[in-house]
Amino acid sequence: MNAKRRIEVFSAGCPACRETVDLVNRMACPSCEVSVLDMNDPQVAERAREMGIRSVPAVVIDGRLADCCAGRGPDEATLRSAGLGRPPE
């Protein structure tokens, strides 16, 4: 099985962002490909705007903004329900 789950963490490098990066890395499965994207990069910031990201940290799983990141911040239960930590089906 070569399928990978693509996880993107939009981060500004703040303590809350670092906590989220640590959480995502702890939860990631062997099939998860985790990328941390720097919001200080104008291209990353533009992509975030296009995806509806209004605050950081934000987690995108397989191209979809995780529900927890649409307003109140990432939490483990919501990230798990979005697929983080398990291979794609």
Secondary structure by P-SEA (a helix, b strand, c coil): ccbbbbbbbbccccaaaaaaaaaaaaacccccbbbbbbcccaaaaaaaaaaccccccbbbcccccccccccccccaaaaaaaccccccc
